[in-house]
Amino acid sequence: MNMDVGAIIAIALPILVIQLGLLVWALYDLSRPTRRVKGDSKIVWALIVIFINLIGPILYFLVGREDS
């Protein structure tokens, strides 16, 4: 099977846009002074969001935030 470059870009580009959007949104939300997080460690959550691609921001939004 031989995929051309256009097909690979067509598949990868939406995933990349979603990943970057979630990353920026999560870091913005995390940087708010009123935001509380589980474990009271914003630095740990920032590292999770940055280094665990795509799943890190999703984890943050699902389990990392506390109601403020």
N, C-alpha and C positions, 0 to 999 in steps of 0.2 A: 504494500500500500504506500502510495506516494502522495502526500498532501502538498498542495502548492502554498506559497507564502501568504497569499491573499486569504486562503481559508484559515490558516493559523491565526492571522491577525484578526479576522472576523470573530474567531472564538475567544481569543485572549483579551482583546480590547475591552469588551464589556465587563469581564471579570476584573481586569485591572482598574477600571473606573469605579466599580463597586467597592473594591478593596480600598482604594485611596479615599473615596468618599466616607466610608465607615471609619477609617483611620483618623481623618481630619475631624469628623463629627465627634468621635469618642474622645479625642484629645482635647477638643474645645470644651466638651461637657465636663471632662475631668478637671480642667483648669479653672472652672468656675469656683470662686471662694465659698459659695454656699453648698456646693456638692459634697455629700458624704458618701463614703464608699465602705464596703464590707472589709473588715480587717484594719480600718483606719490608716491604710497606707496607699496614698495616691501614687507614690513612686513605683511601688510594685505593680499596681494596675497599669500605669503608663508603660512599664517594661513589657507587660503581657500584651497590651494593645499593639505596641511597636514590633515586637519580635515574633509573635505568633500570628503569622499572616492570615488574614480573613477571619479566622476563628477567634483571635484575641479580642477584637472589637465586639464581636457578637457575644462572647462570654461576658465582657464588661457590661453590655446593655442588658443581658438576661439575668446575671447573678451578682455583678459587682456593685451596682448602685444601690444606695439606700434611699428611702423616701426622706426628703428634707422639708 
